[in-house]
């Protein structure tokens, strides 16, 4: 079986998803679209992040966050979801942990909701359709501040 050292890499940089101590940043993905959740998961794991959990709606996302607290570094939060939308879930997570790092995931045309989320305490936002490079740039710039 080949190991990484057997194949010279064109991309021999350190993975973006690792903290200074070498452990992975832990991410919770909250999105009702299995496709988007899977796509985000692949983007994160490809850079060494650990997808600690997923949730299909805001209510589940809040519960998962509370279960995993304080061992969660980042939440990606879809805005439009059934049961509880992302803005309400953001509010509940921030009530529970004012230092939570939440990045909203939004379709184009939701600028007013994104602005409201940022004012409430979301750290940033990602626009769908997802662009791997932009997702990583945004996430890493927030986590490594």
Secondary structure, DSSP 8 states (H G I E B T S, - for coil): ---GGGS--S--S--TTB-TTS-B-EEEEE-S-HHHHHHHHHHHHHTT-EEEEEESSHHHHHHHHHHHTTS--EEEEESS-SSS-HHHHHHHHHHH-TT--EEEEEETT-HHHHHHHHHHT--EEEEES--HHHHHHHHHHHHT-
